[in-house]
Amino acid sequence: MTGGTELKYMTTRSEKIVKKLEEREVDYFFAFNFERSSTTVRYLSGFTGDTGCVLIGEKERYIIVDSRFYTQAAQESDFEMIKVDSGSLIDKVSEIVKGKKIAIEPSKFFYSWYMELAGKVKHFEDLEEFILQIRAVKDDDEINKIRKAIDVAQKALGKTLENFHAGMSEKQFSSLLEYEMVLGGAQKPSFDTIVGSGYRGALPHGLASDKKMENGEMVVVDFGAFVDGYCSDLTRTFAIGNVSEKAKNAYVSVLDAQLKAIEGSKAGMKGKEIDAIARTSLKANKLDQYFGHGLGHGLGMDVHESPFLNTKCDEVINDKTVITFEPGVYIPGEFGIRIEDDVLLTESGHEVLSNFNKKFTVI
């Protein structure tokens, strides 16, 4: 079963939901994870299986699974177990919530589930924004797990770079990096590793290809490790041999923008205020037009969580939020540069959780 410290935090999460249900006059909160469609079930119950659902009411904490996951769920969660031997999980849920008001996360709720429950429940309540808010604020156990995921990823990158050579393909590099992460303790990468060399570096989310990485190119490596249910998300950009002065200057500008944004950030600021620090810095070097995405995003069980740092985010960043800082410059047909760190924002300031070297480096 989930350890004592983790169990304490999960109990607190359920209590927050129950309080919100009482405020909204709703009977149950319902979350369904179908083949890893949602991490909310794990966040609330500790169950790591790929399919199952939870129902939380004033006095009820149910986890509903079929025979494939019953033993696992009983070992991992202290929720009351409901085993479904025949029929679907939704059929069992509908029996419990018939005539009741239930709260859901609409973006994670399949239309087919809605159709099955629509004629049976009294009312659907949108609780997604509240779930995003409580998940954005990390407890100490979550922060420690993110630290571990960062450590695994950084050590893997160091070992991968030891084996780098010009002429290696992007896929070879990404495969080696992912292998080293798993060897170092990750269950899997946080996401498909991004490796973009030369002109492909200008594709912000360009997955590794068969292209060979050659001298004179910049290479962007965006990677992360998934450890104990939590993600890391880091990016480093390297020079392969001698690169142009334009690329070197752009690198210095991106790093400066990132450092200024981190230094000027703390909980209590709006997402767009922090984003503006990096954007203003790049504008001073006439590079802001090449920075097309937001500065960063929340990080936790999902690699992209609320809140977001971008030009439109009016959301105030809460104390103990882990968020990425990843300014980038992408010049089509030439090169891309991105530098990304995972940062804990608090009311007193910030702590950069990642520490892999980000000085201009030739490999």
Helices and strands as residue ranges (DSSP letters): H 4-24, E 28-34, H 40-45, E 51-56, E 61-66, H 70-76, E 80-84, H 89-97, E 101-104, G 106-108, H 111-118, E 123-126, H 128-136, H 140-162, H 170-183, E 188-189, E 194-197, G 198-202, E 217-223, E 225-227, E 230-231, E 234-240, H 245-263, H 271-284, G 288-290, E 296-298, E 305-309, E 321-325, E 328-331, E 335-338, E 341-346, E 349-352
